[in-house]
Amino acid sequence: MTELEELVLTPGERAQGVPVDRVVFTMDWTGEDRPGLLAAFVAGRVRAFGVEPAGVDTDAVRHAAETDPALVRGDLPVRLLDHLAGVLADLGCTLAVWDSGTDSYEVLVAPTGERELSGLTYQGLPVRAWGPEPEETLVSLNCPGCAQMLVWQLPPAETLADEHCDCGAALFDASGQPLPGVTLHD
């Protein structure tokens, strides 16, 4: 049993061998097939975990979107997910998405508990709490030793501490700050 199964399935579902696929809601990037399906799914999952789904409704978000002139195709699903993530947090649950590589939102619900939804995967692809993905940092420079252009795409919280060029030139100090003579591109 994977950690994800322990988080998104109830003990009864695990005992019955229910696969994670049965507790995933898939919504196209443009929205629900019918209004209210996402909220009904989330309410059902919250009930499965023994919590009363107070406030799990998306009608107010949908009605506000109908009168928003700035709304473009694809915005409503994000607003619905943002709203439900906030409601679930108040109910002690977390809205999660499985980044399956498609243009759909694959949504899961997990009790928040003591475990965080970090480092989880399903079928080899990441599962994370809904919200903006941490942004990677792009760092580029020309080596002061050989003039070669170097580029790194760093995950959040990663630094280039003690990084050197292939030519041997030191580029960053132990704290990840560029050494004198190293100029980063904007």
Long-range contacts (C-beta under 8 A, 24 or more apart in sequence): 2-122, 3-115, 3-120, 4-120, 4-121, 4-122, 4-127, 7-110, 7-111, 7-113, 7-115, 7-117, 7-120, 8-96, 8-108, 8-109, 8-110, 10-48, 10-49, 13-48, 20-108, 20-122, 23-108, 23-109, 24-98, 24-106, 24-107, 24-108, 25-106, 25-107, 25-108, 26-104, 26-105, 26-106, 26-107, 27-77, 27-104, 27-105, 27-107, 28-77, 28-103, 28-104, 28-105, 29-74, 29-77, 29-103, 29-104, 29-105, 30-73, 30-74, 30-77, 31-76, 31-77, 31-80, 32-77, 32-80, 35-59, 35-62, 38-77, 38-80, 38-81, 38-84, 38-107, 39-80, 39-84, 41-107, 42-84, 42-87, 42-88, 42-95, 42-107, 42-109, 45-93, 45-108, 45-109, 46-88, 46-91, 46-93, 46-109, 49-93, 49-109, 49-111, 51-91, 51-92, 51-93, 51-111, 53-91, 54-91, 55-87, 55-90, 55-91, 56-84, 56-87, 56-88, 56-91, 58-83, 58-84, 77-105, 81-105, 81-107, 81-130, 82-130, 85-129, 85-130, 85-131, 94-129, 94-130, 95-129, 95-130, 96-127, 96-128, 96-129, 96-130, 97-127, 97-128, 97-130, 98-122, 98-125, 98-126, 98-127, 99-125, 99-126, 99-127, 99-128, 100-125, 101-125, 139-184, 140-184, 140-185, 141-171, 141-178, 141-182, 141-183, 141-184, 141-185, 142-183, 142-185, 143-167, 143-169, 143-171, 144-169, 144-181, 144-182, 144-183, 145-169
